Each structure stands twice: as structure tokens, then as C-alpha cells.
């Protein structure tokens, strides 16, 4: 009996030692703090992390998603059902009207009763920093490292994406919809009527002097041949109506870099202001010369997009010779193949100015972040959310998320002879899809909802019509136009996604509004002639002293340096 008791005690002791050893080797350091792992423990941890990254929970994970209300219920959406099954989750939707999305988001955050995930939250950089600092939004760095290989690969491939996502404190609080549209990077464009050029025996202008001569000929030599002096050599519109329709958006870049927004230049990492420089003055002198000689449409400073379209699409004789805008379709119908007027319009690459300046206005980045994860999310919910986001950064996930889960409805595999935007074999196509009832709202994708890969690399997988002068080939036309501007990109420029410190948000909003209004109102007065450039220039420059221009520059400098 004593021997039996002694053996039992020994077994209990041995078991407890074994269990203790196993428990010790299984412990994880979630925050990265504390004692460093040994090589064996690190190996075990990595294996466990890899296993966790590929596993899905046995029981569906309930998770709340905030998103805009669409025309069809998201709970019945085919892609919703697809990701719920693929990632073993059950999504509870908290929906808000699209035009009240940010207001609803702010109410939820203020109340403390917010969901685990904002799938489409429209967070600005300052929002991320504010709520990240408060602990409402959790850092995503570790989740991305462990569970988001596709997003991580994209960040490595596109360094500016990683830079734009990383807050000054080193954390990533939001994931954007990464969109590299064909006409967005260089959108400060200029289009000209090639039929008029040909009739007058002129070439597409390459310098500011050549452009003046072309516009003068358009005005005086009756290129539309109707015997009337009804030609408008150059038209445009305010940027709020027509994308980069303001005439200085393109033309000023022959004198000094004009970003058409903040009026910032960057040289060796140092920010400066363009709109008070002598080169800006020279640009205004040139624009005033065009206007005073009747070469710029007087309505360019006030007309809206409808007025522009009426000018370009009017029946009878064509009266417009050129226009500043990102998209030619503002002026003439580019989609209806029965209407051919647009076919003789061509892009004009950046002009060279009198001092040799030849730049293209450039935009790169994103204005807001779609997805964030809040501190309401459990570890399971965090992992599920990041996996759903990461899937949309894979080729398959981006395809199904944006265009639908059913092949043949929103997309199909390309035929052998179909080419992409660059004339190379395409992988996917939108041609000859299964007809759908136009009266039924499609509900098979998340379309422009949530983070995903819409990079140029992804877009290049799709077939497009190879004739850029057809309606189906308009996207290629825009891509070709963008390619003509790429060689003239500035060496440095202020990134659209730079993080302004939360404490500077209100200040910069006020400064940016007052400074932009001041620049634009004075520009119009100088061009039209209400102000004399020689006499009033110094007073104009002095006026920036009362607008706190040094503080304006310093705030953006700090944002650029992530201080």
C-alpha cells in the first residue's frame, strides 16, 4: 500500500513538472515587451503565429461593421455572404446615409457606442491621430505583420503607400482604398482642337509663346469657317465645377510649380510657397496678356460644368478652340460613337515657359482612410477584420470585392486577343457579359466600399478597347494623356496624405481657406485687369503678412517631417 501511494505521488509530481514546462513554452508576448524569447521559443511562437494566421475560428465570429447605406441591403450582398463564409464571421451592419456618413460616425464615437470596425469611415489623417491617441482606434501594425501578407506586400511594393499610412508616432491606424486611377496622378491637363490647328497649318504648341500665337490665330483667322468672329480660343471653369478647369492649373506650371490647391513647393525636403514668388508674377503677366487680347473666355471665372458642356456640344459650328480640364468629356461627348466632334481633340503636354520651366501638376496619395478597427474589437474580431481587409488586396479579393463574385456578370476572363491599356494581353474583361435586368439593383459586390487594391497594376489586368477615340476606349485616351505628362513630374511635391497634427487641424483649416481665397481672388483681378500687376503686386505680397503665411508653411513642414 505504501509503495502504491509513493508511486502515485511521483506520477503527480512528474505530471505537474511536464505541464509547467509546456505552459512556459506556450506563453506569448503580445505587446512585444518583456524578456526576449530564446531561439527555440521564438521558433515555436512563429509557428504558432503562422498557424493562427491560416486558421479560422470553429464558431462564427460576430463583428460589427459601419458602412454607408446602399440601394440594396448589405446583409444580403453576395460578397458579404462570401466573406462571411470564407472567414467564418457574421457581420452586423450599422448603416448610415451616404451624405450623413461622417456625422453619424462622429455621433457614434462621441457616445462611446461604436462598432468594432468602421469599414467605410472616411477618416482623415487628423481623425486617425486624434482617435488613435485616445485609444479608440487601435494600432494595426502587428495585425498587418501577422495576418495581412497581401497588404504588406503592397506596402513594400509601393513605398509611398506605407509612408502615407504611417502616423508620426509610427503606428498605422487606418487602411485606405488604394486607388491609382489612370487620369488622377496628372490631372491638370489641357486639350486643344486639332482640326482648327490643321486648318490653319499650325502644330500643337510646345511653349508659352507658341500657345499665344495659336490662340491668336484661333481668334482672328476664322478656323471654323463660318465667316463670323465667334471663336473662343481658350475656355475653362472654376475648379469647384470642372475638375482642374481653372486656367492657371495648367498654364502656371510653365512659370513655377502650381499644385492647384495649397500652392506649395518642395525643394530638398523644405516647403515654400509659390503664389508670392516673382515667377508667379510672370505667370500672371502672361495670363493677363491672353485675357486682354481676348484669347481667354470671360466666362472661365464663373461658368459651371453644364455651361461648358453646352459650349462644346452645341449644334452647328464648333466655337471652342481649347480647354483646361482633367477630362475632355466636360466639354464634348466622348462616349457616344455616333457623335464624332471629340475625335479631333488632342492633349497638349506641359508647355515650356520663357525660363525653361516645364512642369506637370501632380497628385499622389489619398484623402481619407476607409477602414479602422476600434478598441471594442476582441482579438478574434481584430484578426477576422484584418483578414477581410487583406483579402481585398489580393488579386482575387480585389476582383470579387469590386466587380462581383459571379464570373460573367460583372467581369469575365479575357479572350486571347483582348489587350489591356498598354496593348498587352489582358487577364480579365468587361466585354460581352451576361445581360442583367436594368431595373434590378445589382448586389453582388462591395464596389467602392472598404479598403482594397485598385492600383494601376490591378487595373492593368483588364481589357480595354484599343482605339482611344471610341467611347469604349476613352479610358485608354486618358491613360495616354497622362503618360504624356509623366516626364514632367516635379522631383518633389507635397504629398496629399501627409499627417497634420491634431492640434493644428483647426488652425490649418482656417489658414488654408483664407490663403487660398486670397490667392484666387487676386489672381482673377490681376488676370482680368481689375488690379495692375506692376503697381499692385507688392501690396498683394505684403497682404500675406496678415494671413499668417509663415505659420501655414510651418504646419505643412511639420506634417511633411512627421514631427
LUMVEXVO-850672 format. One line per field, with one value per residue (C-alpha): x, y, z; residue in one letter. Coordinates in Angstrom, 1 decimal. Layout:
BEGIN
u = [X_...]
v = [Y_...]
w = [Z_...]
residu = [a_...]
% end
This chain:
BEGIN
u = [0.0_2.8_4.6_1.4_0.9_4.6_4.3_1.1_2.8_5.7_3.4_1.6_4.9_6.2_2.9_3.0_6.6_5.7_2.6_4.6_7.2_4.6_2.8_6.1_6.9_3.4_3.4_3.3_4.5_1.6_2.8_6.5_7.6_9.3_12.0_13.3_12.4_15.1_15.7_13.5_10.7_10.8_10.6_7.6_6.0_6.4_5.0_2.0_1.5_1.7_-0.8_-3.1_-2.8_-4.1_-6.7_-10.4_-12.4_-14.6_-17.5_-18.5_-17.2_-19.8_-18.5_-20.0_-19.2_-20.1_-20.8_-22.9_-26.4_-26.6_-29.5_-29.5_-29.2_-25.6_-26.6_-28.0_-25.0_-23.3_-19.8_-20.9_-22.1_-18.8_-16.5_-18.7_-18.3_-14.6_-13.6_-16.2_-17.7_-21.2_-21.3_-23.7_-24.2_-24.5_-25.5_-25.8_-27.0_-24.0_-24.5_-24.6_-21.9_-19.3_-21.9_-23.2_-19.7_-19.0_-22.2_-21.2_-17.7_-18.9_-21.5_-19.0_-21.4_-19.4_-18.9_-15.8_-14.9_-15.5_-15.4_-16.0_-15.4_-13.9_-11.3_-8.8_-5.2_-6.1_-9.0_-6.7_-4.2_-6.9_-8.7_-5.5_-4.1_-7.3_-7.1_-10.4_-8.6_-6.1_-2.7_-2.8_1.0_1.2_-2.0_-0.7_2.6_0.9_-2.3_-2.1_0.5_-1.1_-1.4_2.2_3.5_1.7_3.2_6.7_6.0_4.6_6.7_4.6_1.6_3.3_4.6_1.1_-0.4_2.1_1.3_4.1_4.0_5.0_1.6_-0.9_-4.4_-6.3_-6.3_-7.2_-8.8_-5.7_-6.8_-4.4_-6.8_-5.4_-6.3_-5.7_-1.9_-1.6_-5.0_-4.0_-4.4_-5.0_-6.9_-6.8_-8.9_-6.6_-9.0_-8.5_-4.7_-4.7_-6.9_-4.5_-1.4_-0.3_1.3_0.4_2.1_5.1_6.0_4.0_5.0_3.7_0.5_-0.1_0.4_-2.0_-4.7_-4.3_-4.8_-7.9_-9.4_-8.5_-8.4_-11.9_-10.9_-14.5_-15.0_-18.4_-17.2_-18.1_-15.8_-17.4_-14.4_-13.5_-9.7_-9.5_-12.2_-12.2_-14.2_-13.7_-12.3_-15.4_-17.4_-14.9_-12.0_-8.9_-10.9_-9.3_-6.9_-3.9_-4.0_-2.2_-0.6_1.1_3.3_5.3_6.5_6.5_5.1_1.4_-0.3_-3.7_-4.6_-2.1_0.3_3.3_6.6_9.2_12.9_15.3_12.5_11.9_8.5_7.9_5.0_4.6_2.0_4.1_7.2_8.4_7.8_4.2_4.0_5.4_2.8_0.1_1.6_1.2_-2.3_-3.3_-1.9_-4.0_-7.1_-6.5_-6.1_-9.4_-8.0_-9.5_-13.2_-14.5_-16.9_-14.0_-14.1_-17.7_-19.3_-20.3_-19.9_-23.3_-22.3_-19.0_-20.9_-23.3_-20.4_-18.7_-21.8_-23.7_-25.2_-23.8_-20.4_-17.8_-16.7_-14.2_-10.5_-9.1_-9.9_-8.1_-9.5_-8.6_-11.4_-12.3_-15.8_-16.7_-16.6_-17.6_-19.4_-16.7_-19.0_-21.5_-19.7_-22.3_-21.0_-17.6_-16.7_-14.4_-12.2_-10.2_-9.3_-5.8_-3.8_-1.2_1.8_3.2_4.5_8.0_8.0_10.4_12.8_12.7_10.2_8.1_6.2_3.1_0.9_1.0_-1.2_-0.4_-2.0_-5.5_-7.6_-9.1_-8.9_-11.8_-11.2_-10.3_-10.6_-11.7_-10.9_-14.3_-12.9_-11.7_-8.6_-10.7_-12.6_-9.4_-7.9_-11.1_-11.4_-7.7_-8.0_-11.1_-9.3_-6.2_-8.1_-9.3_-5.6_-5.1_-5.9_-8.9_-10.2_-10.0_-11.7_-14.6_-14.9_-15.1_-16.8_-18.8_-18.4_-20.1_-17.9_-19.8_-22.0_-19.5_-16.4_-15.1_-11.8_-10.4_-10.2_-6.8_-7.0_-8.1_-5.5_-5.0_-4.4_-0.8_-1.6_-0.5_-2.6_-5.4_-6.4_-10.0_-12.6_-15.9_-16.9_-19.9_-21.1_-24.4_-27.2_-28.9_-32.2_-31.6_-34.5_-32.9_-30.2_-27.0_-26.0_-23.1_-20.1_-18.9_-17.9_-16.3_-16.7_-13.9_-10.2_-8.9_-6.3_-7.3_-3.7_-2.5_-1.1_-4.6_-6.3_-3.8_-5.2_-8.3_-9.0_-9.9_-10.7_-7.5_-9.0_-8.8_-11.2_-14.2_-16.4_-15.1_-11.5_-11.9_-10.1_-7.1_-7.3_-7.0_-4.1_-2.3_-2.8_-1.4_1.6_2.4_2.6_4.6_8.1_7.5_6.6_8.3_11.2_9.5_6.0_3.8_2.0_-1.7_-1.7_0.7_-0.4_-1.2_-1.0_-4.5_-3.7_-3.0_-6.2_-8.5_-5.7_-4.7_-8.3_-8.7_-5.4_-5.8_-9.2_-8.2_-4.9_-6.5_-9.3_-6.8_-4.7_-7.6_-9.5_-6.3_-5.4_-8.7_-8.3_-4.8_-5.7_-8.9_-7.1_-9.0_-5.7_-2.5_0.3_3.1_1.5_-0.4_2.0_4.0_0.8_-0.5_2.7_2.5_-1.1_0.2_1.7_-1.8_-2.7_0.0_1.7_4.8_2.6_0.8_4.2_5.5_2.4_2.8_6.5_5.9_3.4_5.9_8.6_6.0_7.0]
v = [0.0_2.5_1.6_2.3_5.7_6.6_5.7_7.8_10.8_10.5_10.4_13.5_15.4_14.4_15.4_18.8_19.4_18.5_20.7_23.6_23.3_23.1_26.2_28.1_27.4_28.4_31.9_34.7_38.3_40.1_43.7_42.9_43.9_41.8_39.2_38.1_34.7_32.0_30.7_27.6_29.7_32.2_29.4_28.0_31.4_31.9_28.5_29.3_32.7_31.2_28.6_31.3_33.4_30.5_29.2_30.3_30.0_27.0_29.2_32.2_35.4_38.1_41.5_44.9_46.9_50.6_51.5_53.7_52.6_51.5_50.8_47.1_45.6_44.7_41.7_40.1_41.1_38.2_39.4_39.8_36.2_35.2_36.7_35.6_32.0_32.4_33.9_32.3_35.6_37.0_40.7_43.0_46.1_49.6_51.7_55.5_57.6_58.4_62.2_61.9_59.2_61.4_63.0_59.6_58.3_61.3_60.7_57.1_58.0_60.7_58.4_55.6_53.2_52.5_49.2_47.0_48.1_51.1_49.5_52.9_55.6_58.4_59.1_61.9_61.8_64.1_61.9_58.9_60.7_62.0_58.8_56.8_58.9_58.4_54.7_54.4_53.3_50.5_50.3_47.9_47.3_43.9_42.7_43.6_41.9_38.7_38.4_40.7_39.4_41.0_44.4_44.1_43.2_46.2_48.5_47.1_47.5_51.0_52.8_55.9_53.9_52.8_56.3_57.7_55.1_55.6_58.3_60.4_58.1_55.1_53.5_52.6_53.3_53.0_51.2_53.1_52.2_52.3_53.9_54.7_55.8_56.5_60.1_61.2_61.4_64.2_65.8_69.4_68.9_71.0_69.9_71.5_71.4_69.7_70.3_74.0_73.6_71.6_74.1_76.9_74.9_75.0_72.4_71.5_74.3_73.3_76.7_79.6_81.8_79.2_78.9_82.6_82.6_79.6_81.2_84.5_82.6_80.8_84.3_86.1_83.5_82.0_78.4_77.2_78.8_80.4_83.9_85.1_86.1_83.7_81.5_81.1_80.3_79.1_78.4_76.9_77.0_77.2_74.0_73.6_73.0_71.4_69.3_71.4_73.7_76.9_78.2_78.6_74.9_74.1_77.3_78.5_75.3_76.9_79.5_77.9_74.7_75.0_72.2_74.0_73.6_74.5_76.4_74.6_73.7_71.3_71.5_69.2_68.5_72.1_73.6_77.0_79.0_79.5_82.2_85.1_84.5_86.5_83.5_83.5_87.2_86.4_83.8_86.3_88.7_86.0_85.1_88.8_89.2_86.3_87.8_91.4_90.2_88.4_84.9_83.7_83.2_85.8_83.1_80.9_82.5_81.8_79.2_75.7_72.3_72.5_75.7_74.2_71.2_73.5_75.3_72.2_70.2_73.0_72.2_73.8_75.4_74.5_77.6_76.4_76.0_74.7_74.0_73.4_70.4_66.9_65.3_66.2_64.8_68.0_69.8_67.3_64.0_61.3_58.3_58.2_56.8_58.5_61.9_62.5_66.0_64.8_62.9_65.9_67.0_66.2_66.6_69.3_68.2_70.7_73.9_75.2_78.7_81.6_80.5_76.8_75.8_72.8_71.0_68.9_69.3_66.0_64.3_61.1_59.6_59.5_62.0_59.6_56.2_53.7_51.1_51.3_48.8_50.1_49.1_47.4_44.5_41.4_39.6_37.3_40.2_42.1_39.1_38.5_42.2_42.4_39.2_40.5_43.7_41.9_39.6_42.6_43.4_40.1_39.8_37.5_39.5_42.8_41.3_39.8_42.8_45.4_43.6_40.8_37.2_35.7_35.4_36.5_39.1_41.9_40.5_37.5_36.0_37.8_36.3_35.6_38.6_41.2_43.8_45.9_49.7_49.2_46.9_43.8_40.6_41.2_38.8_40.0_41.7_43.5_42.7_40.5_39.9_38.2_40.7_41.8_43.4_47.1_47.5_45.3_46.7_44.5_43.3_41.0_43.2_45.8_48.1_51.2_50.2_49.4_49.1_47.3_47.2_49.4_50.1_50.6_47.1_45.7_48.0_46.8_43.3_44.4_44.6_47.9_49.0_49.8_52.7_55.7_57.7_55.3_55.6_52.2_53.4_56.7_55.3_54.5_58.0_59.4_57.0_58.0_61.7_61.0_59.3_62.5_64.4_61.9_63.0_66.5_65.4_67.6_66.0_66.7_67.7_67.9_64.5_64.6_62.2_64.0_63.9_67.3_67.2_67.1_70.3_72.1_70.9_73.8_76.4_75.0_74.7_78.5_79.4_77.3_78.8_82.4_82.0_80.0_82.6_85.4_83.8_83.0_86.3_88.3_86.1_86.8_90.5_90.5_88.4_90.5_93.7_95.0_95.1_96.3_93.7_96.2_98.6_96.3_93.3_94.4_95.2_91.7_90.1_92.2_91.0_87.5_89.0_89.4_85.8_84.1_82.6_81.6_79.5_78.0_76.9_75.6_73.4_71.7_71.4_69.6_67.4_66.5_65.7_63.9_65.9]
w = [0.0_0.9_-2.3_-4.3_-2.6_-3.2_-7.0_-7.3_-5.7_-8.0_-11.1_-9.9_-9.4_-12.8_-14.5_-12.8_-14.0_-17.6_-17.6_-16.1_-18.8_-21.6_-20.2_-20.0_-23.6_-24.8_-23.4_-25.9_-25.6_-27.4_-27.0_-27.8_-24.2_-21.6_-21.7_-25.1_-26.3_-26.8_-30.3_-29.6_-28.1_-31.0_-33.4_-31.6_-31.4_-35.2_-35.9_-33.7_-35.3_-38.8_-37.7_-36.3_-39.4_-41.5_-39.1_-38.9_-35.7_-35.3_-34.3_-36.5_-35.1_-34.7_-35.7_-36.2_-39.4_-40.0_-43.7_-45.9_-46.8_-50.4_-52.7_-51.8_-48.3_-47.4_-45.3_-48.5_-50.6_-52.4_-51.5_-47.8_-47.8_-49.5_-46.9_-44.1_-45.2_-46.2_-42.9_-40.7_-39.5_-39.1_-39.9_-38.1_-40.2_-38.8_-41.8_-42.3_-45.3_-47.5_-47.2_-43.4_-43.0_-41.2_-38.9_-37.9_-37.4_-35.1_-33.1_-32.5_-31.4_-29.1_-27.5_-26.9_-28.5_-31.7_-33.6_-33.7_-37.2_-39.4_-42.9_-44.6_-42.1_-44.2_-41.6_-42.3_-41.1_-38.2_-37.3_-37.1_-34.9_-32.6_-32.0_-32.1_-29.3_-27.3_-27.8_-29.6_-32.8_-32.3_-34.0_-36.9_-37.3_-35.6_-37.2_-40.6_-40.0_-38.8_-40.8_-43.9_-46.3_-49.4_-47.9_-46.5_-50.0_-51.5_-48.9_-49.8_-53.5_-53.2_-50.5_-50.7_-49.6_-46.4_-45.8_-46.2_-43.9_-41.1_-38.5_-36.9_-33.8_-36.1_-35.9_-38.6_-37.5_-40.8_-44.2_-47.4_-50.6_-52.7_-55.9_-58.8_-61.5_-64.9_-65.0_-61.4_-61.0_-63.6_-63.9_-64.6_-68.3_-71.4_-74.6_-78.0_-81.2_-83.7_-86.6_-86.2_-85.9_-89.1_-91.0_-90.1_-90.7_-87.1_-84.8_-81.3_-79.2_-77.1_-75.5_-74.0_-77.0_-79.4_-77.5_-77.7_-81.4_-81.8_-79.7_-81.6_-84.8_-83.4_-82.7_-85.9_-88.7_-88.6_-88.1_-88.0_-91.4_-90.8_-91.5_-88.0_-85.2_-82.8_-81.9_-78.2_-78.3_-74.6_-72.1_-68.6_-65.4_-61.6_-60.1_-58.0_-61.2_-63.6_-62.3_-62.7_-65.1_-63.8_-66.5_-64.1_-63.1_-66.3_-67.6_-64.4_-64.5_-67.3_-64.8_-61.4_-59.9_-59.2_-57.2_-57.7_-54.1_-51.3_-53.6_-52.0_-53.5_-52.0_-52.6_-50.7_-48.2_-47.5_-48.1_-49.7_-51.0_-54.8_-55.1_-53.8_-55.9_-58.9_-61.2_-60.1_-61.1_-64.5_-64.9_-64.1_-66.6_-69.3_-68.3_-68.3_-71.8_-73.0_-71.4_-72.5_-76.1_-76.0_-76.0_-72.7_-72.4_-69.9_-68.5_-67.5_-64.0_-63.3_-65.6_-64.3_-65.9_-67.7_-69.4_-70.5_-72.0_-73.8_-75.4_-76.6_-77.7_-79.3_-82.7_-85.8_-86.0_-83.3_-81.4_-78.8_-79.6_-76.3_-72.6_-69.4_-67.6_-66.4_-68.5_-72.1_-71.5_-69.6_-73.0_-75.7_-75.7_-75.7_-75.0_-77.9_-81.0_-83.2_-82.1_-83.6_-82.6_-79.8_-82.2_-83.3_-79.8_-78.6_-75.4_-75.1_-72.9_-70.4_-72.1_-71.7_-70.3_-71.0_-68.3_-69.3_-66.6_-67.8_-65.1_-64.6_-61.6_-59.7_-57.1_-55.3_-52.3_-50.8_-49.0_-46.4_-44.9_-45.3_-42.6_-38.9_-36.0_-32.6_-29.1_-28.9_-31.0_-29.3_-30.6_-32.7_-34.2_-34.9_-36.7_-38.7_-39.7_-40.9_-42.9_-44.7_-45.5_-46.6_-48.9_-50.9_-51.5_-53.2_-57.0_-56.4_-53.5_-55.3_-58.3_-56.4_-54.0_-56.7_-59.6_-58.0_-57.0_-60.1_-63.2_-66.3_-64.5_-63.5_-65.2_-67.1_-68.2_-71.2_-74.6_-76.2_-78.4_-75.8_-74.8_-71.7_-71.5_-72.6_-75.5_-73.7_-73.2_-70.7_-68.0_-67.3_-69.4_-69.1_-72.7_-73.7_-70.1_-69.3_-69.7_-66.4_-65.8_-65.7_-63.3_-60.7_-58.5_-58.5_-55.1_-55.8_-54.8_-52.4_-55.3_-53.9_-50.3_-47.9_-48.4_-51.4_-54.2_-57.1_-58.1_-61.6_-61.5_-60.8_-63.3_-66.0_-65.7_-67.5_-71.3_-72.9_-76.4_-78.2_-80.2_-77.8_-80.0_-79.3_-76.3_-75.0_-75.4_-73.5_-70.5_-72.8_-74.1_-70.6_-69.8_-72.9_-72.0_-68.5_-70.0_-71.9_-68.6_-66.6_-67.9_-66.5_-62.9_-60.2_-58.4_-55.1_-54.2_-51.1_-50.6_-50.4_-47.4_-45.1_-41.4_-40.0_-36.2_-34.5_-32.5_-35.9_-37.6_-36.8_-37.4_-40.8_-41.9_-41.3_-42.7_-45.8_-46.6_-46.2_-48.1_-51.0_-51.2_-51.2_-53.9_-56.2_-55.8_-56.5_-59.4_-61.1_-60.6_-62.0_-65.0_-65.8_-65.1_-62.1_-60.4_-62.1_-61.7_-61.8_-59.3_-57.0_-56.8_-53.8_-51.9_-52.8_-51.4_-48.3_-47.7_-46.8_-43.7_-42.3_-43.2_-41.1_-44.1_-42.1_-39.7_-42.7_-44.2_-40.8_-40.1_-43.5_-43.0_-39.7_-41.4_-44.1_-41.5_-39.3_-36.2]
residu = [x_x_x_x_x_x_x_x_x_x_x_x_x_x_x_x_x_x_x_x_x_x_x_x_x_x_x_x_x_x_x_x_x_x_x_x_x_x_x_x_x_x_x_x_x_x_x_x_x_x_x_x_x_x_x_x_x_x_x_x_x_x_x_x_x_x_x_x_x_x_x_x_x_x_x_x_x_x_x_x_x_x_x_x_x_x_x_x_x_x_x_x_x_x_x_x_x_x_x_x_x_x_x_x_x_x_x_x_x_x_x_x_x_x_x_x_x_x_x_x_x_x_x_x_x_x_x_x_x_x_x_x_x_x_x_x_x_x_x_x_x_x_x_x_x_x_x_x_x_x_x_x_x_x_x_x_x_x_x_x_x_x_x_x_x_x_x_x_x_x_x_x_x_x_x_x_x_x_x_x_x_x_x_x_x_x_x_x_x_x_x_x_x_x_x_x_x_x_x_x_x_x_x_x_x_x_x_x_x_x_x_x_x_x_x_x_x_x_x_x_x_x_x_x_x_x_x_x_x_x_x_x_x_x_x_x_x_x_x_x_x_x_x_x_x_x_x_x_x_x_x_x_x_x_x_x_x_x_x_x_x_x_x_x_x_x_x_x_x_x_x_x_x_x_x_x_x_x_x_x_x_x_x_x_x_x_x_x_x_x_x_x_x_x_x_x_x_x_x_x_x_x_x_x_x_x_x_x_x_x_x_x_x_x_x_x_x_x_x_x_x_x_x_x_x_x_x_x_x_x_x_x_x_x_x_x_x_x_x_x_x_x_x_x_x_x_x_x_x_x_x_x_x_x_x_x_x_x_x_x_x_x_x_x_x_x_x_x_x_x_x_x_x_x_x_x_x_x_x_x_x_x_x_x_x_x_x_x_x_x_x_x_x_x_x_x_x_x_x_x_x_x_x_x_x_x_x_x_x_x_x_x_x_x_x_x_x_x_x_x_x_x_x_x_x_x_x_x_x_x_x_x_x_x_x_x_x_x_x_x_x_x_x_x_x_x_x_x_x_x_x_x_x_x_x_x_x_x_x_x_x_x_x_x_x_x_x_x_x_x_x_x_x_x_x_x_x_x_x_x_x_x_x_x_x_x_x_x_x_x_x_x_x_x_x_x_x_x_x_x_x_x_x_x_x_x_x_x_x_x_x_x_x_x_x_x_x_x_x_x_x_x_x_x_x_x_x_x_x_x_x_x_x_x_x_x_x_x_x_x_x_x_x_x_x_x_x_x_x_x_x_x_x_x_x_x_x_x_x_x_x_x_x]
% end
